[in-house]
Amino acid sequence: MTNRILFFTILFVFASLILASIPLFTFNAGENATIGIGDSKEFKRSVGSAGGIQVYRVCDGKNAKTCGYWEDLKTKKKVANAPVTKKVGKNLVLEKVTAEDSGSYYDDGDIYFRVQIFELAPTK
Ligand SMILES: *[C@@H]1O[C@H](CO)[C@@H](O)[C@H](O)[C@H]1NC(C)=O
């Protein structure tokens, strides 16, 4: 019994440490979210209730037809309700984010970032 408690305590501590080491960016809904995610040629994300992976390819002059928007990797279609997204320097800037943009973001080395968008309670 004591062993079991010890095991879960240690497991909890390690899980917390791992989670704490993953960069977390937080924003309020409606803001432009600037995510310092680095200098990749493409980014992936797993967000919202719909699930699935979306890819964003940075425009490089040779990929005009497939760059600059979030594409659903499975359907190969543009994600209709995804925010306007641009790469500015080493940041990914998502305009007017909503709670649906909360989730996991990855650079092209599969480095993982957590993004959380808070919906503010409506005033009045
Ligand atoms: C977000 O970025 C767009 C485009 O740069 C700009 O027009 C808009 O004012 C910005 N909105 C906020 C809330 O900063």
The ligand as an SDF file (V2000), in Angstrom:
LIG
                    3D

 14 14  0  0  0  0  0  0  0  0999 V2000
   -3.8900   42.2650  -35.2380 C   0  0  0  0  0  0  0  0  0  0  0  0
   -3.0970   42.3270  -36.4100 O   0  0  0  0  0  0  0  0  0  0  0  0
   -3.7500   42.9810  -37.5060 C   0  0  0  0  0  0  0  0  0  0  0  0
   -2.8560   42.8530  -38.7090 C   0  0  0  0  0  0  0  0  0  0  0  0
   -1.5580   43.2650  -38.4360 O   0  0  0  0  0  0  0  0  0  0  0  0
   -4.0430   44.4090  -37.1180 C   0  0  0  0  0  0  0  0  0  0  0  0
   -4.7010   45.0590  -38.1810 O   0  0  0  0  0  0  0  0  0  0  0  0
   -4.9270   44.4250  -35.8840 C   0  0  0  0  0  0  0  0  0  0  0  0
   -5.1280   45.7540  -35.4520 O   0  0  0  0  0  0  0  0  0  0  0  0
   -4.3010   43.6380  -34.7510 C   0  0  0  0  0  0  0  0  0  0  0  0
   -5.2570   43.5130  -33.6850 N   0  0  0  0  0  0  0  0  0  0  0  0
   -4.9170   43.6180  -32.4040 C   0  0  0  0  0  0  0  0  0  0  0  0
   -6.0210   43.3920  -31.4190 C   0  0  0  0  0  0  0  0  0  0  0  0
   -3.7690   43.8590  -32.0390 O   0  0  0  0  0  0  0  0  0  0  0  0
  1  2  1  0
  1 10  1  0
  2  3  1  0
  3  4  1  0
  3  6  1  0
  4  5  1  0
  6  7  1  0
  6  8  1  0
  8  9  1  0
  8 10  1  0
 10 11  1  0
 11 12  1  0
 12 13  1  0
 12 14  2  0
M  END
$$$$
